[in-house]
């Protein structure tokens, strides 16, 4: 994978000129590799994040693999109450103003209770990295072998 990164993003600036491709090679491809051989995976998507996530199902099948989103129906308050009840820590970046946490170059401190993902890809129309799309359809859109 590092060889691919050196070839496709040797200067480390791909996120500025082609954020979709950057997400594809840094997130989508590694996740697909990690999920090889597994019939299910668990994700942390939540409906209260809004946008494309407003209707997230708790269970779905994509490309023959079950995806489980156990937090999909939880409100932000329910998650906070759960963390308090079981003395679980918050993510340390939440205390620093990051309401949604993604890759370092594409995440900024901002967001609100109404739009916690506002800090992701700030200034761009991009809303998702692609790891929650069908790998088969993502592969056809983002072939690594195509020229950048």
C-alpha positions in Angstrom: 0.0 0.0 0.0 2.8 2.4 0.8 4.2 2.0 -2.8 0.8 3.0 -4.1 0.8 6.1 -1.9 4.3 7.0 -3.0 3.3 6.8 -6.7 -0.2 8.4 -6.4 0.6 11.0 -3.7 4.3 11.4 -3.3 4.0 15.0 -2.2 1.2 14.3 0.3 -1.2 16.8 -1.3 -3.7 14.5 -3.1 -6.3 15.5 -0.5 -6.2 19.1 -1.9 -6.4 18.3 -5.6 -8.6 15.1 -5.6 -10.1 14.4 -2.2 -12.2 11.5 -3.5 -9.1 9.7 -4.8 -7.2 10.4 -1.6 -10.0 8.8 0.5 -10.1 5.9 -1.9 -6.5 5.0 -1.6 -6.1 5.8 2.1 -9.4 4.6 3.5 -11.5 2.5 1.1 -8.8 0.2 -0.3 -7.2 -0.5 3.1 -10.7 -1.3 4.7 -11.6 -3.6 1.8 -8.3 -5.4 2.3 -8.9 -5.7 6.1 -12.4 -7.0 5.6 -11.3 -9.8 3.1 -12.6 -13.1 4.4 -15.1 -11.6 6.8 -18.8 -11.9 6.4 -19.8 -8.9 8.6 -18.4 -5.7 10.0 -19.4 -3.2 12.6 -19.5 0.5 11.9 -20.2 3.5 14.2 -22.4 5.6 11.9 -25.2 7.5 13.6 -28.4 9.1 12.2 -28.0 12.2 14.3 -25.0 13.1 12.2 -27.6 14.0 9.5 -27.0 14.4 5.8 -26.5 11.0 4.1 -26.6 9.3 7.5 -30.1 10.5 8.5 -31.6 7.1 7.4 -28.8 4.7 8.3 -30.1 1.2 8.9 -28.8 -0.8 11.8 -28.4 -3.8 9.5 -27.7 -3.9 5.8 -26.1 -6.2 3.3 -23.7 -4.9 0.7 -21.8 -7.0 -1.7 -22.6 -10.2 0.2 -21.3 -8.8 3.5 -23.4 -7.8 6.5 -22.8 -4.3 7.9 -23.9 -3.6 11.5 -24.5 -0.1 12.7 -25.4 -0.6 16.4 -25.3 3.1 17.2 -27.4 4.2 14.2 -30.6 4.9 16.3 -28.8 6.4 19.3 -29.1 10.1 19.9 -26.1 12.1 20.9 -27.6 12.4 24.4 -28.1 8.6 24.7 -24.4 8.0 23.7 -23.3 10.6 26.3 -25.5 9.0 28.9 -24.1 5.5 28.1 -20.5 6.8 28.4 -21.3 8.4 31.7 -23.1 5.4 33.1 -20.3 3.0 32.3 -17.5 5.5 33.1 -16.2 5.4 29.5 -14.0 8.2 28.2 -14.9 10.6 25.4 -12.6 10.7 22.4 -9.9 13.2 23.4 -10.4 15.2 20.2 -14.0 16.0 21.1 -12.7 18.0 24.0 -10.6 20.0 21.6 -13.6 21.0 19.4 -13.7 18.2 16.8 -17.3 17.0 16.7 -16.6 14.6 13.9 -13.2 13.0 13.5 -11.7 12.0 10.1 -8.3 12.2 8.5 -6.0 14.9 9.8 -5.7 17.1 6.6 -9.4 17.0 5.9 -10.9 17.6 9.4 -11.1 20.9 11.1 -12.5 22.0 14.5 -16.1 23.0 13.9 -19.6 21.6 13.7 -22.7 21.9 15.8 -25.3 19.7 17.4 -27.3 20.1 14.2 -24.3 19.4 11.9 -21.5 17.6 13.7 -19.8 16.6 10.4 -19.4 20.2 9.3 -15.7 20.0 10.0 -15.1 17.2 7.5 -13.9 18.3 4.1 -14.6 21.9 5.1 -15.2 24.1 2.0 -15.9 21.2 -0.3 -19.2 19.6 -1.3 -17.8 16.2 -0.2 -19.8 14.5 2.5 -18.5 10.9 2.8 -15.1 9.2 2.3 -16.5 6.2 0.5 -16.0 3.4 3.0 -19.7 3.0 3.5 -20.5 2.7 -0.2 -20.6 -0.6 -2.0 -17.0 -1.7 -2.8 -18.1 -3.0 -6.2 -19.6 0.4 -7.2 -16.8 2.3 -5.6 -14.2 0.3 -7.5 -15.9 1.2 -10.8 -15.8 4.9 -9.8 -12.3 5.1 -8.4 -10.1 2.6 -10.1 -6.6 3.0 -8.7 -5.2 2.0 -12.1 -6.7 5.1 -13.8 -4.5 8.1 -14.2 -4.6 10.8 -11.5 
